[in-house]
Amino acid sequence: MAHKITEECIACGVCADVCPEGAISEGDEIYVIDPELCTDCGDCADACPTDAIVEE
């Protein structure tokens, strides 16, 4: 089960910096997670300052 980034995202980029799989990239307004690359490690959710990343 991959994680997803919710509307609470402030586009700070911290999640992309900590993702060991490179599954997170900058979208149009918020960052997005590629579910094909996400290994569900949770590093991004732990690092997110706004708790915008949740299990899908």
Summary of the structure (lengths in Angstrom):
residues: 56
radius of gyration: 9.5
end to end distance: 6.2
largest distance: 24.5
contacts: 140
relative contact order: 0.39
helix: 18%
strand: 21%
